[in-house]
Amino acid sequence: MITAIVSLFSRMLAAATPIALGAVGGIFGEKSGISNIGLEGTMVFGAFGAVVGCYYSGSPWIGLLCGAATGILISLLHAYFCITLRIDQSVIGIAINILASSVTVYLSSILFGNKGFSPNVAKLPDISIPLLSKIPVAGLIFQNMSVLTLAACIFPFFMSFLLYKTKFGLHVLASGEAPKAAYVMGIAVKRVQYLAVIIGGFGCGLAGAYLSISYLSQFVRDMVAGRGFIAIAAILFGSYHPIGVMLASLFFGLADALQMSLQGNVTIPNELIQCIPYLCTIAAVSLNQLSGRKSVKTKIKEGSVN
């Protein structure tokens, strides 16, 4: 029983890693006033870029850099259309999601001669966290962990510090909440927004690289499988705060780990079990919206009383 619980939590951390990396990075764009629903597509491009870099260099670390660079490149494209050309942000996000699947499949057929998947490549090394991995039973959770899973645990705290404790972070918040006032105060709003969106692309690039050269060792068509949309839900459910988003990612990761553990072990059809993460996503977003409406109604009532 204890071993099963430890295994469940190990799977939870693995499943939460790409969600947390993509969602925490995506917060910066949201806070700067640039919404990005193209996280899914950016992750797909990042996953493909990581495999290409790893395949031609033979090094997973080069692949990781290529995945991050691909995410940044796609985010720059998103920023250009949204900030410079002022095209609707949702339209650009949807376009990126649509293009991701088709473009990566086309490039895969050219580079690897196969539209469905790439050849196997070298994986990023797994690590064990000192001290924590020595804890009896529970220490198994911290053994043979992906280096990007460790990064996903540190990422939210660093991003929280960057957003709320630095001059750049305050400029991001000001650019999103009152861009005209920020401009009057001498803040280069567009430049700040570009940098904020780039941070989101960097996180999505890492998330995609995790899926293709750490969780798996190849690129598979549509391998992101909705995790980008779950990352958007994690941003909402985590109240746009890096630590809250990390906790929300762990919740969705637990739902994903639960469905993997239940498959083949219960009489419920596997197709229904596979819906658990997405049902939890819908429930979380619905609860978030309902609680938001209640808080607004409460503020209105308090205002009317005062």
C-alpha positions in Angstrom: 0.0 0.0 0.0 2.8 2.4 1.0 4.7 1.5 -2.1 1.7 2.3 -4.3 1.3 5.7 -2.6 4.9 6.5 -3.1 4.6 5.5 -6.8 1.5 7.6 -7.2 3.4 10.7 -5.8 6.4 10.0 -8.1 4.0 9.9 -11.1 2.3 13.1 -9.8 5.6 15.0 -9.9 6.4 13.7 -13.3 3.0 14.6 -14.7 3.0 18.1 -13.0 6.4 19.1 -14.4 5.4 20.2 -17.9 2.2 21.9 -16.6 4.1 23.8 -13.9 6.9 24.9 -16.3 4.5 26.2 -18.9 2.0 27.7 -16.5 4.5 29.6 -14.3 6.2 31.0 -17.4 2.8 32.0 -18.8 2.0 34.1 -15.8 4.4 36.8 -16.9 2.6 37.3 -20.2 -0.7 37.4 -18.4 0.5 39.9 -15.8 1.9 42.2 -18.5 -1.4 42.3 -20.2 -0.7 39.8 -23.0 -2.8 36.7 -22.8 -1.5 33.6 -24.5 -3.8 30.6 -25.1 -1.2 29.2 -27.4 0.8 27.5 -24.6 -0.2 24.1 -26.1 1.2 24.9 -29.5 4.4 26.4 -28.0 5.0 23.3 -26.0 4.6 21.2 -29.1 7.2 23.3 -31.0 9.5 23.1 -27.9 9.2 19.3 -27.8 10.1 19.1 -31.5 12.9 21.6 -31.3 14.5 19.6 -28.4 14.4 16.4 -30.3 15.9 18.0 -33.5 18.7 19.6 -31.4 19.4 16.3 -29.6 19.2 14.2 -32.8 21.8 16.3 -34.7 24.1 17.1 -31.8 23.9 13.8 -29.9 23.6 15.8 -26.7 20.4 16.1 -24.6 21.7 19.4 -23.2 22.0 20.9 -26.6 18.5 19.5 -27.2 17.3 21.3 -24.1 18.7 24.6 -25.3 17.1 24.1 -28.7 13.7 23.3 -27.1 14.0 26.5 -24.9 15.1 28.5 -27.9 12.2 27.2 -30.0 9.8 28.2 -27.3 11.3 31.7 -27.2 11.1 32.0 -31.0 7.4 31.1 -31.0 6.7 33.5 -28.2 8.5 36.3 -30.1 6.2 35.6 -33.0 3.2 35.8 -30.7 4.4 39.0 -29.1 5.0 40.6 -32.5 1.5 40.0 -33.7 -0.1 40.9 -30.4 2.0 43.9 -29.3 3.4 45.4 -32.5 0.6 44.6 -34.9 -2.1 44.6 -32.2 -3.9 41.6 -33.6 -6.4 39.9 -31.3 -4.5 37.8 -28.7 -6.9 34.9 -28.7 -6.8 34.6 -32.5 -3.0 34.4 -32.5 -3.0 31.8 -29.7 -5.4 29.6 -31.6 -3.4 30.0 -34.8 -0.2 28.8 -32.9 -2.1 25.8 -31.6 -3.4 24.8 -35.0 0.0 25.4 -36.7 2.0 23.4 -34.2 0.6 20.0 -35.0 0.7 20.5 -38.8 4.1 22.2 -39.0 5.9 19.7 -36.7 4.4 16.8 -38.6 5.6 18.3 -41.9 9.1 19.0 -40.6 9.2 15.5 -39.1 8.5 14.0 -42.4 11.3 16.0 -44.0 14.0 15.5 -41.3 13.2 12.0 -40.1 11.1 10.5 -43.0 8.2 9.8 -40.6 5.2 11.9 -39.9 4.1 10.2 -36.7 7.3 10.1 -34.6 11.0 10.8 -34.6 13.9 8.3 -34.0 14.9 7.7 -30.4 17.3 10.3 -29.0 19.4 10.6 -25.9 17.5 11.5 -22.7 18.3 14.1 -20.1 19.9 12.4 -17.0 17.9 11.6 -13.9 19.1 12.7 -10.5 18.5 11.9 -6.9 18.2 14.8 -4.4 20.7 14.5 -1.6 19.3 13.9 1.9 15.7 13.7 0.8 16.4 10.6 -1.3 17.8 8.9 1.9 14.5 9.2 3.8 13.0 5.7 4.3 10.2 4.8 1.9 9.3 8.4 1.1 12.8 9.0 -0.2 11.9 6.9 -3.3 10.0 9.9 -4.6 13.2 11.9 -4.8 15.3 9.2 -6.5 15.8 9.0 -10.3 14.0 12.3 -10.8 14.3 14.2 -14.0 16.5 17.3 -13.8 13.6 19.3 -15.2 11.3 18.1 -12.5 13.7 19.6 -10.0 13.8 22.7 -12.1 10.0 22.8 -12.0 10.1 22.7 -8.2 12.5 25.7 -8.0 11.1 27.6 -11.0 8.0 29.0 -9.2 9.9 30.4 -6.2 12.4 32.1 -8.5 9.6 33.5 -10.7 7.7 34.7 -7.6 10.8 36.6 -6.5 11.4 38.0 -10.0 7.8 39.1 -10.3 7.1 40.7 -6.9 10.6 41.6 -5.5 12.4 43.1 -8.5 12.1 46.3 -10.5 11.5 44.3 -13.7 8.6 42.4 -12.0 7.0 45.6 -10.8 7.3 47.0 -14.4 5.5 43.9 -15.6 2.7 44.4 -13.1 2.4 48.1 -13.9 2.3 47.4 -17.7 -0.5 44.9 -17.3 -2.6 46.9 -14.8 -2.2 50.4 -16.1 -0.1 50.6 -19.3 -0.8 54.3 -19.9 0.2 55.3 -16.4 3.3 53.1 -16.7 4.2 54.8 -19.9 3.8 58.2 -18.3 6.1 57.1 -15.5 8.8 56.3 -18.1 8.4 52.5 -18.4 9.0 51.1 -21.8 5.7 49.1 -21.8 6.1 47.3 -25.1 9.7 46.2 -24.3 8.5 44.9 -20.9 5.6 43.0 -22.5 8.0 41.5 -25.0 10.3 40.2 -22.3 7.4 38.9 -20.3 6.0 36.9 -23.2 9.5 35.6 -23.9 9.7 34.3 -20.3 6.5 32.4 -21.0 7.9 31.0 -24.2 11.0 29.9 -22.3 8.9 28.0 -19.8 6.8 26.3 -22.5 10.0 25.4 -24.4 11.3 23.6 -21.3 8.0 21.9 -20.8 8.0 20.6 -24.3 11.7 19.5 -24.0 10.8 17.6 -20.8 8.1 15.6 -22.7 10.3 14.7 -25.7 13.8 14.2 -24.2 13.1 13.4 -20.5 9.7 11.8 -20.1 10.1 10.1 -23.5 13.1 9.9 -25.8 11.4 10.9 -29.1 8.9 13.3 -30.6 5.5 11.9 -31.1 2.7 13.7 -32.9 0.4 15.6 -30.5 2.4 14.3 -27.6 1.6 17.4 -25.5 -2.0 16.0 -25.3 -3.8 19.0 -23.8 -1.2 19.8 -21.2 -0.9 23.4 -22.5 -4.6 23.9 -21.9 -4.3 22.4 -18.5 -1.5 24.9 -17.8 -3.9 27.7 -18.6 -6.4 26.2 -16.2 -3.5 26.0 -13.6 -2.9 29.8 -14.1 -6.6 30.5 -13.4 -6.9 28.0 -10.5 -3.6 29.3 -9.0 -4.9 32.9 -8.9 -2.1 34.1 -11.2 0.6 33.6 -8.5 3.6 31.4 -9.2 3.3 29.4 -5.9 -0.4 29.0 -6.3 0.1 27.8 -9.9 2.7 25.3 -8.8 0.1 23.9 -6.3 -2.5 23.8 -9.0 -0.1 22.0 -11.3 0.5 19.4 -8.6 -3.3 18.9 -8.3 -3.6 18.3 -12.0 -0.5 16.1 -11.9 -2.1 14.0 -9.2 -5.2 13.6 -11.3 -3.1 12.5 -14.3 -1.1 10.0 -12.0 -4.4 8.7 -10.7 -5.7 7.9 -14.1 -2.5 6.1 -15.0 -2.6 4.0 -11.9 -6.3 3.1 -12.3 -6.0 1.9 -15.9 -6.4 -1.9 -16.0 -6.9 -2.2 -12.3 -10.6 -1.4 -12.1 -13.7 -2.4 -14.1 -14.3 1.1 -15.4 -13.5 1.5 -19.1 -10.0 3.0 -19.7 -11.5 5.7 -22.0 -13.5 7.0 -19.1 -10.5 6.8 -16.7 -8.4 8.8 -19.2 -10.9 11.6 -18.9 -10.1 12.2 -15.2 -7.4 15.0 -15.7 -9.6 16.9 -18.1 -12.7 16.5 -15.9 -10.7 17.9 -13.0 -9.6 20.7 -15.2 -13.1 21.6 -16.1 -14.2 21.4 -12.4 -11.3 23.5 -11.2 -11.9 26.3 -13.8 -15.7 26.2 -13.0 -15.1 26.5 -9.3 -12.6 29.3 -9.9 -15.2 31.2 -12.0 -18.0 30.7 -9.5 -15.8 31.8 -6.6 -14.8 34.9 -8.6 -18.4 35.8 -9.2 -19.3 35.4 -5.6 -16.4 37.6 -4.5 -17.5 40.3 -7.0 -21.1 40.1 -5.7 -19.9 40.4 -2.1 -17.8 43.5 -2.9 -20.9 45.0 -4.7 -23.0 44.4 -1.6 -20.4 45.8 0.7 -20.1 48.9 -1.5 -23.9 49.4 -1.5 -24.0 49.1 2.3 -21.2 51.6 2.7 
